[in-house]
Amino acid sequence: MNEINIDAIHKALANPVRRKILNWLRAPEAHFRDQQFPFDFGVSAGQLDKRCGLAQSTVSEHLKTLLRAELVTSRRISQCVFFKRNEPVIQAFLEHARTEL
């Protein structure tokens, strides 16, 4: 794995909505029970929009920030985009925080 971008991760985690999204993605089956697709794909952008209760464009910007920080990954299947936590990056960041701060 490449080096993680600590500054981008801190920026992403500074917003409570983005922290909620990461928390929801930790256990998608508990938070997105009405999703029609397997969670192996991740959670659809539409489900995240609905759960956040914010404008689609706002949620999209939050997801872009999480993607730039590499805290989530995305996968397009047909017209749907799915998001999953990027556990290796999250674990590397937690290890960095534990040993460097």
Beta strands, then each sheet from edge to edge (+ up, - down):
strand 1: 43-44
strand 2: 72-77
strand 3: 80-85
sheet 1: 1+ 3- 2+
end
